[in-house]
């Protein structure tokens, strides 16, 4: 999930719940754009089919 202040990343089920928080203030604009691109390529959107590997 992306918030105004950062990114919250959760591990997928059935693994243990692990949350990572990446604050936007620690990244430059290029870093946030690259992270969004990586997430778009590798993570399914809510209600969408997962990517095929």
N, C-alpha and C positions, 0 to 999 in steps of 0.2 A: 504494500500500500504506500502511496506517496501522499505526504501531507505538506502543508505550506512550509514546515520547518525541516523536513527530512524524509527519509525512506524507512519503512518498517518491513523487515523481511522475516518470514516465519518458515520453519522447516515443514515439509509436507507430512501428512498422515501416512503411515501409522507410526512414524518416528517420534521420539520424545519432543516435546514442545520446546523449541529454542527460538528466541527472538533476537534479532540484530537490529540496532538502530543506527542509521547513518545520517548524521546531521548535515544539512545542506551548507551550513556555514563553514564546514571543513572541506568543501569541494568548490572548485571553480565551475563556471558555466559549462565548459567543455566536459568536465568530469560528470556532471549531472546528466548531460545529453548522452554521453556514452553509456552511463548506467541505465538510463531509460531504454536505449537501444538494445542493450544486452537483455534486460528484463522482457522487452517486447518479443525478442527472438526466442527466448528459452522458457518463458512461463506462460501458461494459459490464462486468458482473461476469464473473469467470472462468467460462467455459463458457456464458455467456449470449449471446443475440443482441445486436448493437450497436443503439443507439437509432436510430430513423428520423428524419431531419431534413427 
